[in-house]
């Protein structure tokens, strides 16, 4: 966990078996990637006293399974979660995921956008995926 005076970052999983992290400030919680199962995500969130039901936003970096493994189940359980992803990543999703993904925003690399009071800038990554991005998340001049 990295804790600052403006936001808290918890790495939930990192590596080839799955990637996911959560950023929180007060009541706002941003999930970045869900490369672990829904159950694993829920367990890891419980360990840090965060309810999965309080997560309203998901940022996806790219379509590889170690970044989206739990996406389908998350959408089934929480259909109103707002998902942010590039068109290349969206196009690469399985058809059955696209059918149930109703609340999403297509972003481009180098986009600036706001989620509640978080300023987010996406940037292109060099990776063997379709339109992968990273995110710089800024709150009160802290990144």
Secondary structure, 3 states (H helix, E strand, C coil): CEECCCCEEEEEECCCCCCEEEEEECCEEEEECCCCCHHHHHHHHHHCCCCHHHCCEEECCCCCHHHHCCHHHHHHHCCCCEEEEEHHHHHHCCHHHHHHCCCEEEECCCCEEEECCEEEEEEECCCCCCCCEEEEEEECCEC
